[in-house]
Amino acid sequence: MTEVPADHPRHDSLVTRHRIEEGVDRGITSRQGLIAQGRGEAFDYLLGERTIESADAAARVAAAHLLSARHPVLSVNGNVAALCSAEMVDLADAVGADLEVNLFGRTDERVRAIAEHLREHGAREVKGLAGDARIPNLSHERAKVDSDGIYDADVVLVPLEDGDRAEALGEMNKIEIVIDLNPLSRSAQVAAVPIIDNIIRAVPTIARHARELRDSGADLDALISGFDPHAARSAAERAIRGSTDDDSSRSPF
Ligand code: ATP
């Protein structure tokens, strides 16, 4: 990987971009993943490449859902694997969740490559290889999930997900936590908990909140019932438009 000087003003963004390039070279990330990355970068630039207060609050509620779940599952696609495998493994440990590889453009080869990559980053068990159940109302390959994984889950974290699949999962009455930098994307719109933040910041934030909530014995139900997803999306949109009361330290316009 090309060395990016630590004091480069776009350091984090460039490192992230290189990780996606590397993911494509290793057969983990699809070429469409490059387009998704570009779209994400644009929104992150407008947000000021920081975690806004409303996203931090949403991450805390996400942690509460994952801790209270009967069967939480963290869904991993090619961009997620390239960007934050170690962090996803750590979050799975923190909340006792399964990790499942779940791809829009599923090929068995890519599912295996991602599962292997997760194991190299400390995962013990990775689901997604069986693909023996289906999400209703989706075409064949996109619908495949594991019967003892996402199919059975009550709470699912689906970062950087395509809108159709996010919608179809929601229709299965699962509580969906979405990480997406675009507050207007369909996935963010259908999520019970939309976290409008870069995944490389959001996943460690959820894990930190989860450990803190668990250790402090906080009232998880109160946290969950006090959350308003619409308000979280609106706060992010205001921050992006630069007319924010949600810490307006950097106006993009
Ligand atoms: P939808 O169907 O939900 O409207 P979409 O068609 O835009 O979404 P994709 O093209 O798959 O879906 O884009 C993936 C989404 O992931 C985009 O909304 C993009 O902003 C977001 N995204 C990309 N990279 C990141 C990242 N690093 N962190 C968070 N979100 C990201």
Boltz pocket constraint, residues with backbone or C-beta under 6 A from the ligand:
constraints:
  - pocket:
      binder: B
      contacts: [[A, 35], [A, 36], [A, 37], [A, 38], [A, 39], [A, 40], [A, 41], [A, 43], [A, 83], [A, 160], [A, 161], [A, 162], [A, 163], [A, 164], [A, 179], [A, 180], [A, 181], [A, 182], [A, 184], [A, 185], [A, 186], [A, 187], [A, 188], [A, 197], [A, 198], [A, 199], [A, 200]]
      max_distance: 6.0
